[in-house]
Amino acid sequence: MQPFALTLDKFLDHAAKWHPEAQVVTARGDGTHARIGYAGLCERARRASAVLADLGVRQGDRVATLAWNSQAHVEAWYAVMGMGAVCHTLNPRLMASQLAEMLKQSEARVLIASADLTSLAERILKLVPRIAHLLVIDGSVPTPGGTRSVVDLARAIEGAPDGVAWGTFDENAPSGLCFTSGTTGAPKGVTYTHRSSYLHTLRLLQADVIGITAADAVLAAVPMFHANAWGLPFAAPAVGAKLVLPGRHSDGESLARLIGEEGVTVAVGVPTVWLGLLEHLEATGGEVPSLKRIMVGGAPMPPALMARLERRLGVSVQTSWGMTELSPLGTMSPPDDPGREASLSGRPAVGVDLLLTDATGKPLPEQRGVEGHLRVRGSAVVDRYFGHQESATENGWFDTGDLARIDAGGNLTITGRAKDLIKSGGEWINPAEIEAMVGALPQVSLAAVIGRADPKWGERPILLVEVREEETISDEALLEPLRGRVAPWWIPDAVVRIANMPLASTGKIDKIRLRSEYSHACAS
């Protein structure tokens, strides 16, 4: 067989050759949309590689991005990865000090930032003197400050040659760097390779996973700084699908307009994004008739929200489970699965294997219908964290930190996080089971259970809820679904109502913040 390195530049080259007119569309802040074909985007990305090369970027160097979902950000991804450098995506919803620590680890010397994020970029640059160049995309360039160069990347691309070779490196070379969200501990860097992300893309494209085709218009509402944006910037050009990017605005009104105007058929994002879309459409009476499927991940799917989405929008909701360390897809429910439930995260596709163990890592004798600690292995699973010498695996298996069950059909259900378990009177309480039952109530938008210090029992659970706007429900009614379904001592001692549930940068409920604010406070 011919040698054919599995490098990510091949996806965009393929799209440019065989789907040159298929579009990448970006929503602008003024309500208009920018659009370009894959052929044009590929040419611009290659010229961007030349700009980076002229700044001294070489194979293996890290180049950071601080940007929203846009055409220019996609161009930057391929420009960096195509030339063999490593794209280090930064989350603009974090503090400058947090991002600076990540950049110090990655040792990036170039930062590519959206124009409306340059003030944050400047704060970061003050903390990271190593960064010599700031490249600005999607807007006007601020007045240069200090000794660093500030470059308008779009203008530089116009005058750059198309002469940098892509794919001239081993397929096992690093392609991307993403730090974990840090919602359960200190963020750690995960390095993706070209081979791992290429294989992850092929797995993503299987019919029982996302199964998109050239006939689809795919809305990537999942931020591009979050775990390879779930692979969509690779999967869409791989099949010539239209890729629709929301820019900075992912509120319900903006997404409804974008879906309608661009004929979006498949939309991907965290549950809170789709809650915003649904509430906008319920309030205005709008429709999104082109939309057929919504894929959710990044946080548990509330059953009531899933039912509302399918009933009101007429879509099929696909649930999934994954992690930054898995590139990120672990499992996904098949499209239009008649047995779909919010609690089920689907089955793994080929290339991922699951294992349930006890707390010591010993495999459980029965793997179906029992709860265990979830471990995983595969071609796109982390082996060791960035900058670490020791392996993150044991006997080839990565410990996810999740508790899970696998049913007779092979469907995964995440039953909780091992770190979230509450120890009350020497016995364990699993918050996720309580959250799922309360979250199924139609009046509830979001629910979380944390442990509160207790002088007698050590910890006792309390329930924190965000009730849907214009809905009312008593504390007793909130706890009623638990009675007879969990042990009496599992029932939370108190109910705390929150106007807006705190969310981490990835859309997950921020339990670190909840514990900080409520674990020692009296109920109110």
N, C-alpha and C positions, 0 to 999 in steps of 0.2 A: 504493500500500500504506500501511497505517497505520504511524505511527511507533511502534516497540515496542523500547525500549532493552533491550539484553541485559545486565541487571543481576542479580546473584546472589540477591537477595531473592525473585525470582520463583519460584525452585525451592521454597522453603519455603512461599510463599503458595499455589503450585499443590498441594503435598502437603496443606496444611491444608484446602483446598477439596475436593479430589477423592480424597484418601486420609486422611481425618481420624483414623481409628482405627488405621491402620498404626503400628507401635510403634517407638520408640527405646528400647533396653534397655541399662542400665548395670550391670555387675557391681560390687557393693560389697565392701569388704574383709571384711565379716562373713559372706560367702557368699550373701547375699540379692541380689536384682536389683531395681533401680528401673526403672519403665517409664512411658512417657507416649506419647500419640498425637501425630501431627504437628500437629493443631489446637491441642492444649494447648501444645506446644513453641513453635509460632509465636506464640501469645499471650504466653507468658513472654518470648520473645526481644524482642518489641516493647516490653514493659514494661522490659526491661533497657536498651533504647535510651533510654527516658525517664530512667532512672537516670543513664546516661552523659551525656545532654544536660544534666541538672541539675548535673553536675559540670563543665560547661563544654566538653564534647567537641563539636567541630563537624566539618563535612565536611572531609576531607583530613587531620585529625589522626590521629596514630598512637596506637593503644591496644595494649599488649603483653599477651600471655597466657603464663602459666607453669603449664601444667596437663596432666593426663593425658587419655586418651580417655574422655569422660563426657558425659552429657546437658547438664550445666551448661556444659561447654566448647563444645559445639555451639551452645547458646543464645547464648553470648558471641560466637561467630563471626558469627552472623546479626545479633545486636544491633549489633555494630560495623560490619559491612559494609553492612547494610541502611540505616543512617542516613548512609552515605557516608564514614565514617571508615575507617582502614586497620588491619587486624588484623596485628600483628607477633608471630608465634609464636616463643617461646623454648624452647630445648632444655634441660630440667632436668638432663640428664646432663653438661652442661658446667659449668665452674667459674664462680663468681660474677664474677670479674674479666673473663672472656670475655664473659659475658652483659651486664655493665655497659658494655663497649665497644660492643656492638651497640646497646644502648639509648641511649647517647650519640649514636650516629649517627642513630638513628630519631627522637630528640627526643620520645619518648613521655612523657606526663605522668600516665598512668593505667596501673597494672599489675593484671591479674586473675590470681590465683594459687590453685591448689589448697591446701586447708588444711594438708595434710601437706608442702607445699613453702614454707610461710611463713618457716621459718628461713632457707632459701636466699634467699627474697625479701627478707628483712630485711638480709642481707649485701649483696645487690645495691643496695638502697635507700641504704645508707651510702655507696656509691660513685657513686650517681646522684642528687644532691640535687634535680634538676629534677622527679622524679616526686613528685607531691603526693598521690596517692590510691592506696591498695591495696584492691582488692576481692577478697574471699575467697569461694571456691566449694567445694562438696563437703566441708563439715565446719565445725567450730566456729571462731569468730574469736578470734585471740589478743588479749591486752590491748594496746590501742594504745600505741605508743611514739613519742617525738619529736613533730614538728609535723605529720606527715602524718595524713590521715584514714584510718581502717581501717573498711571497710564489709562487712557480711555481705550479699552480693549477693542471695542467695535471699530474705532478709527484706526487703530494699529493693524487690525485684520485687513482693512481695505488696502493698505500699502504693503502687506507682507507677501512673500513668495509662497508658492505651494510646493515646497521642496523637502519637507521633513518626512523621512521614511517612517511608516507605521509598521508595527508588528515584528520588528527586528530583534526579538528577544525570546527567551524561553517561556513557554506557556505557564510555567510555575512561578514566574516573576510576579511580585506584588502589583496590584492594580488599584486598590482602594484601602482606606483606613477610616474606620468609624468607631467612636467611643460609645460604650453602653450608656443607657440613660441615667444611671446612678440613682434610680428610685429606691433601690434596696441596698446600696453600698457605694463605695467610691467607683467612679467610671473607669473602665479599662478599655484599652484599644484593641480592636479586632482587625487584623489585616486580611483582606480578600486577595486572592490571586486571580490571574486571568483564567486559568483552567477551572478553578472552583466556581467562578461566576458564570463562565460559559456553560458548564454542566448544570448549574442552578437554573439558568435561563431555559435550557432544553427541558428540564423537569417542569418548570413553570408553564411551558407551552403545551403540555400534555392535555388531552381532551378532558380528563377528569380533574384537572387543576384549573388554570384560567382559560385554557383552550381558545385564545383569541385568534382571529384570522385577519386577512387584509380587508375584510368587509366591516370590521369593527372600528369604532371611534372610542378610544380609551381615555377616560379622565383620570389623571394621576393626582388625586387630592392628598395622597400621602406625601409628606415633604421629602425632597431629594436629599436632605441631610439625615434621613432616618433609614439606616440599614439598606443601602442601595435602592432606596425608594421602592422596595419590594421587587426590584428587578425590572420594572416597567420600562426605563430608558434603554434597556437591552432587548426586552421581549417585543416591544412594539415595532422597532425597525427590523427585527429578525423576521417578522411575517409581513411587514409593510402596512401595519395598522396605523390609522390616524392617531397621533398622540396629542392630547389636549391638556394644557398646563394652566393652572389658575393664577399664576403669579403669586402675589402676596395675599390676595383676598380669597378666603375659603368660607366666608359666611354663607348662610342659606340663600339669601337673595342673589348673591354673585354666582353661586354654583348653579342655581336654577336657571338663570339667564344663560350661562355658558353651556349647560347641558342642552337647553332648547335650541340655541342658535347654532351649535356645532353638531347636533344629532348624535350626542354621546349614547353609546349602547352599553358600555361597561364602565363602572365607576369604582374606584378603589380608595379606601381610607379608613380611618379609625371610627368607631361608633359615634363619637360626639360630633363629628362632621356631618354625619347623616341625620343625627337628631336635629341639627340646625337647619338642614335642608327641609326635613319633614315639617318642622314647626313653621317655617316660612310658607310652605305650600298649604298647610292647614289654615294658616291665618289669611292667606290671599286667595285661596281657591285655585291656585295655579296647577299646571300639569306638566309632566316631562314624559311624553308618550314614547320617545325614542329609547328611553332607558329600559334595559332588559334585566341587567344584573348589577348587584352591588356586592362587592367583596370587602369584608371587614377583617381587621386584625389589629394587633398592637395593644388591645385591651379586651376584656370579656364583653360579649354581646348581651345586653339586657334582653331577656325574652320578650318583654312587653314592647320594646323598641323594634325588635325584629318583626313581630306580628303587625305592628302599626305600619312599618315600611312596606311589607308585602301587601297588606290590605289597601293602603292608601295609594301607593305608587304602582301596584301591579307588577312588582319586580320579584326576582328570585334572589334571596340573600345567601351568599356563600360565606360561611364562617371559616376561620383558619387559626392556626397556632404557629408561632415562630419566635425567633430571638435574633438579636444582632449577631450572636455567635453562630447562627445557622444560615446566615447570608440573605434573608432571614427565614425562608419558608421551611416549616417542619411538616405540617399537615394542612389539608384543605378539604372541605366538603365538596362533592361534585356538583356541577351546575344542575339545577332543576331536580335535585335529589328529593323524591317524595317523602323520605324519612328525615329530612333536615330538622334540626332543633338548634336553638341558640346555644345550648350547653355542649353540643357535639362539634369538635374541631376537625372532623374528617379523618381520612387515612393518609399515611405517608405514600408519596410516589416513589418509584424506583430511584435509588440513590440516597435514601434516608432509611435508617433502621432505628427502632425504638426498643427500649428495655426497661422493665420495672424491677426495682430492687428494694431491699429493706434499707434502713437508715445507715447500715454499714457498707452498702454497696453490693451485698450478696443478691444475686438474681432470685426473684420470687419463683417458687416451684410452679405456680399457676400464673400465667400472664394475662388472662382474660377475666374480667369481672371482679378484680380485686384492686384495692388502692395500693400504690407504691410510689417510690421516688423515681422520677422519670430521667432516664439517661438516653443519649442519642449518639449516633455515629453516622458518617457519610462523607461524600466527596466535597461538600461545602460546609463542613462543620469545623469550628476552630480547633486547632491542636494546641496552640499556646498563645497567650496574649502578647500584644505588641510590647517589646522591650523586656519581656520575661524569658528567662532561660528554662524554667521548669515547665513541664507539660501541664495543660489544663485538663487532661484526660486521665482516666485510670483504666488500665487494660483495654485501651482504645475507645472507651466510652466517656462522653462528656456529661457531667452531672448538671442538669438544667436548673436545679433548685426547685422544680415544680413537683407537686403531688398530682397523680393522675390515675385514671382507670382506662382500660381498653375493653370495649364491649365485644360480644361474639362476632360482630361484623367487622371488627378491626378499627372502629371509630374511637378516636381519642377524646377524652373529657379531662380537662384540667380541673382538678378539685381544689387547688390552692397552692400557695407558696409555702415551702417548708419554713421560711423565715417569718411568715405571717401567722403561723400557728400560735394560739393563745394557750398558755399553761395555767389552768385554774384548779387550785387544790390538788396539784399533782397529775391532773388529767388534761388531755389536749382537746381544744376546740378549734374547728376548721372554719375560719371566717368566710371562705368562698362559698360554702354550702348555704350559710345564712344569707349572704349577699344575693345568691341566685334566686332564692325563694322570695325575698322581699323585692328584688328587682323585677320579678315577674308581675307585680301589681301594676295595673295600668296607670295608677296615679303617680308612680315613682319614676323619676328620670334616672337617678343614680343612687346607689347605696354602697356603703362601706362599713366594715366592722373592724374595730381595733380593740386592743386590750388596754384597760385602765387599771392603774395600780390600786390594789386592794389590800388592806392590812391583814385580813383574815385569809383570803384565798390566793394572794400573790398577784393575780390578775383577774379581772372580770370583763366580759365583752360589753361594748356599747355600740349602738347602731347609729350611724350618721347618714342622713338621707337628704337628697334634693328632690322636693316634690314638684311635679309638673305645674307650670303656670296655670292659674285659675282652677286648680284642683285642691280639694281638701280631703284629709284623711286623719283619723285619730291615731294616737300612739298604739292603742290596743289593736286597731285594725292593721297597723303595720306589722305587729308581732304575731297576729293571728295565723298567718300561713305556717309558722314554725311549730305551732302546738300540735302534738301528735306525730310530728315528722322528724323532730330532733329531740334529744334528751332534754328534760326540763332545765337542767343546769346550763345548757347551751344558750338559752334564751337571754338576750342582752338585758342588762340591768337598767339601761337608760336609752332613750331615743333623743338624739340631737339633730335638730333641723338646720340645714345650711342653705342659704339662698343660692350660692354658687359653689358647687363642689370643686375644691382645688385640683387642678390637673397638672401633671408633669408635662414637659415639653413635647412628649410623644403622644399625648392624649390619654395616657393612663391616669387613674386616680392617684394623686400624690400622697401615699400613705406616710411617707416620712414627715410631711408637713402636718398631716392629721394627727400623727402621734405627738409631734411637738406641741400642737395647740390643745389637744384634748385628752391625752393619756393621763395627765395628772390633774385635770380640771374637774370641778363638780359639774354634774349634769344640769342643764338649764332648759 
